Amino acid sequence: MSEYISKREYFATSIDKLPPLKEGFQRVVHITNKNSAEEVKSSGLNYSGTLSSTARSWSRVEDCEYSSNDPRFSFDGAVVVVMDVPQEEMRIHENIEKSPENVPAKYLVGIFNIKN
């Protein structure tokens, strides 16, 4: 995984620079393109229905996967967006009737390229 180059560097730019996952949080991983990753920095992660329709999440950092063998998510230029979201808030993101369809940008902890 290579470093991600961006105008704002307040988040991790590689896996080894990610902060420890705080107790009571889940790590959310979304694979996208560079333009969409830039949008997440300002407006958060938008999704339709439930968060799991576009991202994966883990409560143990050692279980996290930051890449995919699925060709839809392993294309050249693929970018990983990582967010640490409170577990209590995750419940609403998985409730199709109450979901806000957006994870706020304040939870962003990392953006980096999948491939060199």
Secondary structure, 3 states (H helix, E strand, C coil): CCCCCCCCCCCECCHHHCCCCCCCEEEEEEEECHHHHHHHHHHCEECCCCHHHCCEEECCHHHCCCCCCCCCCCCCCCEEEEEEEEHHHHHHHCCCCCCCCEECHHHEEEEEECCC
